[in-house]
Amino acid sequence: MKYKSQKVAYMFFALSMVLLLLQIVYGFIMAFAHAGYDGLHEIIAFNTATATHKNLLVVWLLSGFMGAAYYIIPEEAQRELVSVKLALIQFWSLAIVGVVAVAGFHVGWWEGRKFLEIPRALDYLVVVNVLLFLGIILVTLFKGKEKTTTAMVLAMGLFFAALLYLPGMIWFDNQSMDSFFRWWVVHLWVEGVWELIMGGILAFLLIKLTGVDRELIEKWLYVIVGLTFLSGILGTGHHYYYIGAPKYWLMIGGIFSALEPLAFLGMALFAFAMYRKGEKNHPNKIALYWTLGTAIMSFAGAGLLGIAHTIPQVNMWTHGTLITAMHGHLAFWGAYAMIVFSIISYSMPLMTGRKLYDKPGAHYAFWLSNIGMIGMTTAFAAAGVAQVYLERKVGLDFMVSQNALHVHFWVLIGAATLFTIGILYYVVNFFKHGMPTDEALIDNK
């Protein structure tokens, strides 16, 4: 840790860990309900659990991205954050909005729009919060001594993530129009600008962990940015197949969705090429595992499994089934959760001075969580294929087919238990580091 203000990142990382655990709790509530044991329905209805599970994912990832930015930008700009006090205000406002939103879901306070359930009043607070965050980051960057490509790509991803939240705040009475613009937020976040955030963090970590020349690594970033925009923008069309949009979106969505894995393949090749060129034997091997794991799992989950069911001829059968959950779980895990875990694993020893990366728990966290996630993805895949066959070929009613899928959810619960054990190891290891200290600043100068 080179600058005192980098310690602000800890608060955001800690919030991410707490919200992640809460998200997992709601995941188990949903899994048991799918397996036929919906005993909490009167307290937490299934739709409430679903909205909470998905929105907690978004909030803890955003908190992780913000923490990553607060750690990376001062180091890249070679100066302290312009205001630590404003950063702390931004943190607490983010935490409060997140808690209020989740509590609101449990009393029916939401918009009821898939993935954008947060109430409109809180939307405005989110905009204010993100503007404050961007102000701190951008002013720090432009007042800094250096304006590196890594920092600029990360800042660009964060800026466009904020900008693309706005279309989701436009209200349409027409369902097709509402869905059309809603995907501008959902798709262009996760298959567009979040990839830029991921690329910026990945580049920073590879520079630090491999010792490869910055200029070489940042040249790859331009390729990733190009591939992301080439495929991601028009790839939004695969969400327009069945919402009443014109038929030409079938062709556009099919073609550009097929190109979307290229960005993730580029990241995977990028990461391993830099690893092989690296001459630096960095002691923090677990941070390197998470970084390289991000490249592999994001290509598998977001790239290969994404294209596997977005081709129009396939999607006409798989749309709205558990196949989507198969893709979504591994994609979010590989592309975004793992990159947050990577920056936390790298930065925590530097912020606290406690080097716990060689402890067995750190390695158990990596292997158990990844094996568990692969097991969950496999269970979703088996359940999804069975669902497609029973509902769309045999013609069984939805609830009848769901009863036949219970066995797959017991497999899912088993894999999720393994995954959760890995996450618990990670969270325990995180809090064992303790709070950041100024002594760590002195030690790492």
C-alpha positions in Angstrom: 0.0 0.0 0.0 1.5 3.3 -1.2 -1.1 5.8 -0.1 -3.1 6.2 3.1 -6.3 6.9 1.3 -6.2 3.4 -0.2 -7.5 2.1 3.1 -11.0 3.3 2.2 -11.2 0.3 0.0 -11.5 -1.9 3.1 -14.9 -0.6 4.0 -16.3 -1.5 0.6 -14.7 -4.9 0.6 -16.1 -5.7 4.0 -19.6 -4.6 2.9 -19.2 -6.9 -0.1 -18.4 -9.9 2.1 -21.4 -9.3 4.4 -23.8 -8.9 1.5 -22.4 -11.9 -0.3 -23.2 -14.1 2.7 -26.7 -12.7 2.8 -27.1 -13.4 -0.9 -26.1 -17.0 -0.3 -28.7 -17.3 2.5 -31.5 -16.3 0.1 -30.1 -18.6 -2.6 -30.6 -21.5 -0.2 -34.2 -20.3 0.6 -34.9 -20.5 -3.2 -33.2 -23.8 -3.7 -35.2 -25.5 -0.9 -38.4 -24.0 -2.2 -37.5 -25.5 -5.7 -36.9 -28.8 -4.0 -40.4 -28.8 -2.5 -39.7 -27.3 0.9 -41.0 -23.8 0.8 -41.6 -23.5 4.6 -40.7 -19.8 4.7 -43.2 -18.8 2.1 -45.5 -16.9 4.5 -42.5 -14.9 5.8 -40.3 -14.7 2.7 -42.3 -15.4 -0.5 -40.4 -16.9 -3.4 -40.6 -13.7 -5.5 -39.2 -11.7 -2.6 -36.3 -14.2 -2.2 -35.6 -14.0 -5.9 -35.5 -10.2 -6.0 -33.4 -10.0 -2.9 -30.9 -12.7 -4.1 -30.4 -10.9 -7.5 -30.2 -7.4 -6.1 -27.8 -8.4 -3.3 -25.5 -9.7 -6.1 -25.6 -6.4 -7.9 -24.9 -4.4 -4.7 -22.1 -6.5 -3.4 -20.4 -6.5 -6.8 -20.7 -2.8 -7.2 -19.3 -2.3 -3.7 -16.4 -4.5 -4.7 -15.8 -2.5 -7.9 -15.9 0.7 -5.9 -13.4 -0.7 -3.4 -11.2 -1.8 -6.2 -11.3 1.7 -7.7 -10.5 3.3 -4.4 -7.4 1.0 -4.1 -6.2 1.1 -7.7 -6.8 4.8 -8.8 -4.5 6.4 -6.1 -1.7 4.0 -7.0 -2.2 4.5 -10.8 -2.5 8.3 -10.4 0.3 8.5 -7.9 -1.5 10.6 -5.4 -4.0 10.4 -2.5 -7.7 10.4 -3.1 -9.0 14.0 -3.2 -11.2 13.4 -0.2 -11.3 10.5 2.2 -14.2 12.0 4.1 -16.4 12.2 1.0 -15.4 8.6 0.1 -16.6 7.5 3.6 -19.9 9.5 3.2 -20.3 7.7 -0.2 -19.7 4.3 1.5 -22.3 4.8 4.2 -24.9 6.2 1.8 -24.4 3.1 -0.4 -24.7 0.8 2.5 -27.9 2.5 3.8 -29.6 2.5 0.4 -28.8 -1.2 -0.1 -30.2 -2.1 3.3 -33.3 0.0 2.8 -33.9 -1.5 -0.6 -33.6 -5.1 0.7 -35.9 -4.4 3.6 -38.4 -2.8 1.2 -38.6 -5.9 -0.9 -39.9 -7.8 2.2 -42.9 -5.4 2.6 -43.7 -5.1 -1.1 -41.9 -1.8 -1.7 -40.5 -2.2 -5.2 -41.1 -1.4 -8.9 -41.7 -5.1 -9.9 -39.4 -4.8 -13.0 -37.1 -7.8 -13.3 -33.6 -7.0 -12.2 -34.5 -3.4 -11.5 -36.8 -3.9 -8.6 -35.4 -1.1 -6.5 -38.0 1.6 -5.7 -37.9 4.8 -7.7 -37.2 7.0 -4.7 -34.1 5.0 -4.0 -33.1 5.2 -7.7 -32.4 8.9 -7.3 -30.3 8.3 -4.2 -28.3 5.7 -6.1 -27.6 8.3 -8.9 -26.4 10.8 -6.3 -24.2 8.2 -4.6 -22.6 7.1 -7.9 -22.1 10.7 -9.0 -20.2 11.4 -5.8 -18.2 8.2 -6.3 -17.3 9.2 -9.9 -16.5 12.7 -8.8 -13.9 11.5 -6.3 -12.4 9.0 -8.7 -12.2 11.2 -11.7 -10.9 14.3 -9.9 -8.2 12.1 -8.3 -7.3 10.7 -11.6 -7.1 14.0 -13.5 -5.1 15.7 -10.7 -2.7 12.8 -10.6 0.8 12.6 -11.9 0.0 9.7 -14.3 -3.0 8.9 -16.4 -2.4 5.2 -17.3 -4.5 3.2 -19.7 -5.3 0.8 -16.9 -6.8 3.6 -14.8 -8.6 5.2 -17.8 -10.2 1.9 -18.8 -11.4 1.3 -15.3 -12.7 4.8 -14.9 -14.4 4.6 -18.3 -16.2 1.4 -17.3 -17.3 3.0 -14.0 -18.5 6.1 -15.8 -20.5 4.2 -18.4 -22.0 1.9 -15.8 -23.4 5.0 -14.1 -24.6 6.5 -17.4 -26.4 3.3 -18.5 -28.3 3.1 -15.2 -30.4 6.1 -16.4 -32.4 4.3 -19.2 -33.7 2.0 -16.5 -35.3 5.0 -14.8 -37.4 5.9 -17.8 -41.0 4.8 -17.3 -43.0 3.3 -20.2 -46.6 2.1 -20.0 -45.9 -0.2 -23.0 -44.4 -3.5 -21.8 -42.3 -4.0 -25.0 -40.8 -0.5 -24.7 -40.1 -0.9 -21.0 -38.3 -4.2 -21.7 -36.4 -2.8 -24.6 -34.8 0.0 -22.5 -34.5 -2.1 -19.3 -32.0 -4.3 -21.1 -29.9 -1.3 -21.9 -29.1 -1.4 -18.2 -29.0 -5.1 -17.5 -27.2 -6.3 -20.6 -25.0 -3.4 -21.3 -23.8 -3.5 -17.7 -22.9 -7.2 -17.5 -22.0 -7.8 -21.1 -20.6 -4.4 -21.8 -19.2 -1.8 -19.4 -18.6 -4.2 -16.5 -16.2 -6.0 -18.8 -14.2 -2.8 -19.0 -14.1 -2.7 -15.2 -13.0 -6.3 -15.2 -10.4 -5.6 -17.8 -9.0 -2.6 -15.9 -8.7 -4.6 -12.6 -7.3 -7.6 -14.5 -4.6 -5.5 -16.1 -3.6 -3.9 -12.8 -3.3 -7.3 -11.1 -1.3 -8.8 -13.9 1.1 -5.8 -13.8 1.6 -6.3 -10.1 1.7 -10.1 -10.0 3.6 -11.0 -13.1 6.1 -8.1 -13.5 5.3 -7.9 -17.3 6.0 -4.5 -18.8 3.0 -2.2 -18.4 3.1 -1.1 -22.1 2.6 -4.7 -23.3 -0.3 -5.4 -20.9 -2.1 -2.2 -21.7 -1.9 -2.9 -25.5 -4.1 -6.0 -24.8 -6.6 -3.7 -23.0 -7.3 -1.9 -26.3 -8.1 -5.2 -27.9 -10.4 -6.2 -25.1 -12.2 -2.8 -25.2 -12.6 -3.2 -29.0 -14.0 -6.7 -28.7 -16.4 -5.7 -25.9 -17.9 -2.8 -27.8 -18.0 -4.7 -31.1 -20.1 -7.6 -29.7 -21.7 -6.2 -26.5 -23.7 -3.3 -27.9 -25.6 -5.1 -30.7 -25.5 -8.4 -28.7 -28.2 -6.8 -26.6 -30.5 -8.1 -29.4 -30.6 -11.6 -27.9 -32.9 -10.2 -25.2 -35.3 -8.8 -27.8 -36.4 -12.1 -29.4 -39.7 -12.5 -27.6 -40.7 -9.0 -26.2 -42.5 -7.7 -29.3 -39.5 -6.1 -30.9 -39.1 -6.2 -34.7 -38.0 -9.6 -36.2 -34.6 -8.3 -37.4 -33.4 -8.5 -33.8 -33.3 -12.3 -34.2 -30.6 -11.9 -36.9 -28.7 -9.1 -35.2 -28.9 -10.8 -31.7 -27.8 -14.1 -33.1 -24.8 -12.8 -35.0 -23.4 -10.4 -32.4 -24.2 -12.8 -29.5 -22.0 -15.3 -31.3 -19.2 -12.7 -31.2 -19.5 -12.0 -27.5 -17.3 -14.9 -26.3 -14.4 -13.2 -28.2 -14.0 -10.5 -25.5 -13.8 -13.2 -22.8 -11.5 -15.4 -24.9 -9.3 -12.3 -25.4 -9.2 -11.8 -21.6 -8.3 -15.5 -21.0 -5.5 -15.4 -23.7 -4.3 -12.1 -22.3 -4.1 -13.3 -18.7 -2.2 -16.5 -19.6 0.1 -14.8 -22.1 1.1 -12.3 -19.5 1.5 -15.0 -16.9 3.9 -17.0 -19.1 5.9 -13.9 -20.0 6.1 -12.9 -16.3 9.5 -13.1 -14.6 8.3 -11.9 -11.3 7.9 -14.7 -8.6 5.2 -12.9 -6.6 4.7 -14.5 -3.1 0.9 -14.0 -3.2 0.1 -17.1 -5.2 -3.6 -17.2 -4.2 -4.2 -13.7 -5.7 -2.6 -15.1 -8.9 -4.9 -18.1 -8.7 -8.0 -15.9 -8.4 -6.8 -13.7 -11.3 -6.1 -16.6 -13.7 -9.2 -18.3 -12.5 -11.3 -15.3 -13.5 -10.0 -15.6 -17.1 -10.9 -19.3 -17.3 -14.3 -19.2 -15.5 -15.5 -16.1 -17.3 -14.8 -17.5 -20.7 -16.6 -20.8 -19.7 -19.6 -19.2 -18.0 -20.1 -15.9 -19.8 -18.6 -16.9 -23.1 -19.3 -20.6 -23.9 -22.4 -21.1 -21.8 -23.8 -17.7 -23.0 -23.6 -18.6 -26.7 -24.9 -22.1 -25.9 -28.4 -20.8 -25.4 -28.6 -17.4 -27.0 -28.5 -18.7 -30.6 -32.1 -18.0 -31.8 -32.8 -21.6 -32.9 -31.9 -22.8 -29.4 -33.2 -19.9 -27.4 -36.7 -20.4 -28.7 -36.7 -23.6 -26.5 -34.5 -22.5 -23.6 -35.8 -19.0 -23.0 -37.1 -18.4 -19.5 -35.9 -21.8 -18.2 -33.3 -23.0 -15.8 -30.8 -23.0 -18.6 -30.6 -19.2 -18.0 -29.7 -19.8 -14.4 -27.0 -22.2 -15.6 -25.4 -19.5 -17.7 -26.0 -16.7 -15.2 -24.4 -18.3 -12.1 -21.1 -19.3 -13.8 -21.0 -16.1 -15.8 -21.4 -13.8 -12.8 -19.1 -15.9 -10.7 -16.3 -16.2 -13.2 -16.4 -12.7 -14.7 -17.2 -10.5 -11.7 -17.2 -12.2 -8.4 -13.8 -13.8 -9.0 -12.2 -10.5 -10.1 -13.5 -8.9 -6.9 -12.0 -11.8 -4.9 -8.7 -11.3 -6.9 -8.3 -7.6 -5.9 -9.3 -8.3 -2.3 -6.7 -11.2 -2.1 -4.0 -8.9 -3.5 -4.8 -5.8 -1.6 -5.6 -7.0 1.9 -2.1 -8.2 2.8 -0.8 -4.8 1.6 -3.3 -2.8 3.5 -3.0 -4.7 6.8 0.6 -6.0 6.7 -0.7 -9.5 7.6 0.3 -12.0 4.9 -2.2 -14.8 5.2 -2.1 -15.9 1.6 -0.1 -19.0 2.3 -2.6 -20.3 4.9 -4.5 -23.5 4.0 -7.8 -21.6 4.4 -7.0 -19.3 1.6 -6.5 -22.3 -0.8 -9.5 -24.2 0.5 -11.6 -21.1 -0.3 -10.4 -21.0 -3.9 -10.8 -24.7 -4.7 -14.0 -25.4 -2.7 -15.9 -22.4 -4.0 -14.9 -23.1 -7.7 -15.7 -26.8 -7.5 -19.0 -26.0 -5.8 -19.9 -23.5 -8.4 -19.1 -25.9 -11.2 -21.4 -28.5 -9.4 -24.2 -25.9 -9.2 -23.9 -25.0 -12.8 -24.1 -28.7 -13.8 -27.2 -29.2 -11.6 -28.8 -26.2 -13.3 -27.9 -27.5 -16.7 -29.4 -30.9 -16.0 -32.6 -29.4 -14.5 -32.9 -26.9 -17.4 -32.6 -29.6 -20.1 -35.2 -31.7 -18.3 -37.4 -28.7 -18.0 -37.2 -27.8 -21.7 -38.1 -31.4 -22.6 -41.0 -31.8 -20.2 -42.6 -28.4 -20.8 -41.8 -27.6 -24.4 -41.7 -31.1 -26.0 -43.9 -33.3 -23.8 -46.3 -30.3 -22.9 -46.5 -30.7 -19.1 -47.8 -27.8 -17.1 -45.1 -25.7 -15.4 -45.8 -26.8 -11.9 -46.1 -30.5 -12.9 -42.7 -30.3 -14.5 -41.2 -28.5 -11.5 -42.2 -31.4 -9.3 -40.2 -33.7 -11.5 -37.1 -31.5 -11.1 -36.8 -31.7 -7.3 -34.0 -34.3 -7.5 -31.8 -31.8 -9.4 -32.2 -29.2 -6.7 -31.0 -31.6 -4.1 -27.9 -32.0 -6.1 -27.8 -28.2 -6.4 -28.1 -27.8 -2.6 -25.2 -30.3 -2.1 -23.0 -28.3 -4.5 -24.1 -25.0 -3.0 -23.1 -26.3 0.4 -19.6 -27.1 -0.8 -19.5 -23.6 -2.5 -20.6 -22.0 0.8 -17.9 -23.7 2.8 -15.4 -22.2 0.4 -16.9 -18.8 0.7 -16.9 -19.0 4.5 -13.2 -19.9 4.4 -12.6 -16.8 2.2 -14.7 -14.4 4.5 -13.0 -15.7 7.7 -9.6 -15.2 6.1 -10.7 -11.7 5.0 -11.6 -10.6 8.5 -8.6 -12.3 10.0 -6.5 -9.7 8.2 -8.0 -7.1 10.5 -8.3 -3.4 9.7 -5.8 -1.5 7.5 -3.0 0.2 9.4 -0.5 3.0 8.8 2.3 0.6 9.7 1.5 -1.3 6.5 1.9 1.9 4.6 5.4 2.3 6.0 6.3 -1.3 5.4 5.3 -1.3 1.8 6.9 2.0 0.7 
